[in-house]
Amino acid sequence: MRKGCRILFESYDLDDPNVVLSHSIIQNYSLSKPTNCLDFSLSHEDQIHLLQKTLDKILQEKTALLNQNVTQCPECSGKMIKLGHQTSTLHDVFTDHEISIQRLRCTECKYEPPCTVRAL
């Protein structure tokens, strides 16, 4: 029998943990008998890759919450409309990420809330 393992990412409802909002496979690995001390763990490259993919998913979930319920301009109370997405770079401790943040603009005064990592 051949063995494998998979690492999953799930976002769920905190009020009802049984309700899964999204589910994705981060990584699949085949398991084999270790032949030396370096075979017991993941390689440095695989560890960084796993961290990269996991943080990408977390950032994707978090950035979706930005500007999510903004419908009224904080400056003039006008209507806010969607204006595409702004790609922004985030440099973390071991990994770099590109995230996409929803841009908004007021139809009345043209105010735009911050939509980049640095501006936030």
C-alpha positions in Angstrom: 0.0 0.0 0.0 1.3 3.5 -0.9 0.7 6.3 1.5 0.2 10.0 1.1 -0.9 13.0 3.1 -2.4 16.3 2.2 -2.5 19.6 4.0 -5.8 21.4 3.8 -6.9 25.0 4.4 -10.4 25.7 5.5 -12.2 28.9 6.5 -15.2 28.4 8.6 -18.0 30.2 10.5 -16.8 30.9 14.0 -20.4 30.8 15.3 -20.9 27.4 13.8 -17.5 25.6 13.2 -19.3 22.8 11.2 -20.1 25.3 8.5 -17.1 25.4 6.1 -16.9 28.5 4.0 -14.0 27.5 1.8 -11.8 24.4 1.5 -8.7 23.9 -0.5 -5.7 21.6 -0.7 -2.5 23.3 0.1 -0.1 20.5 -0.6 -0.1 16.8 -1.4 2.9 14.6 -0.3 3.7 11.0 -0.9 5.0 9.2 2.3 7.9 6.9 2.1 10.2 5.2 4.6 13.1 7.5 5.7 16.5 6.3 4.6 18.5 9.0 6.5 18.1 11.7 9.0 17.2 14.3 6.3 14.3 12.2 5.1 12.3 12.5 8.3 11.1 16.1 7.7 10.4 18.3 4.7 13.2 20.0 2.9 13.8 23.7 3.6 12.4 24.5 0.1 9.3 22.4 0.8 8.8 24.1 4.1 9.0 27.6 2.6 6.6 26.5 -0.2 4.1 25.2 2.4 4.4 28.5 4.3 4.0 30.5 1.1 0.8 28.7 0.0 -0.7 28.8 3.5 -0.1 32.5 4.0 -1.4 33.2 0.4 -4.7 31.6 1.5 -4.9 33.5 4.8 -4.2 36.8 3.0 -6.8 36.0 0.3 -9.4 35.5 3.0 -8.4 38.6 4.9 -8.2 41.0 1.9 -11.7 39.9 0.9 -12.9 41.5 4.2 -11.4 44.9 3.3 -14.0 47.4 2.0 -16.5 44.5 2.1 -19.4 46.4 3.7 -18.5 50.0 2.7 -21.4 51.4 0.8 -21.4 55.0 2.0 -18.6 57.6 1.7 -17.1 58.5 5.1 -16.4 62.1 3.8 -19.7 63.1 2.2 -22.1 60.1 2.8 -22.3 59.6 -1.0 -22.6 56.2 -2.7 -19.4 54.2 -3.0 -18.9 52.2 -6.2 -16.4 49.4 -7.0 -13.5 50.5 -9.1 -11.6 47.3 -9.9 -8.8 45.9 -7.8 -5.4 47.2 -6.8 -2.5 44.7 -6.6 -0.2 45.3 -3.7 3.0 43.6 -2.6 3.4 42.3 1.0 6.9 41.3 2.2 6.6 38.9 5.2 9.4 37.4 7.2 10.1 34.4 5.0 7.8 35.0 2.0 6.6 37.7 -0.4 3.0 37.9 -1.5 0.9 39.8 -4.0 -2.6 40.6 -2.8 -5.5 42.2 -4.6 -7.6 44.8 -2.7 -11.0 46.0 -3.9 -10.9 49.7 -4.9 -13.8 51.9 -4.2 -14.7 55.5 -5.1 -17.4 57.9 -4.0 -19.7 59.0 -6.8 -20.1 62.4 -5.3 -16.8 63.7 -4.0 -14.5 61.1 -5.7 -13.0 60.0 -2.3 -11.1 56.7 -2.5 -10.3 54.8 0.7 -6.8 53.3 1.0 -6.4 50.2 -1.3 -2.7 49.3 -0.9 -0.9 47.6 1.9 1.3 50.6 2.6 -1.7 53.0 2.6 -3.6 50.8 5.0 
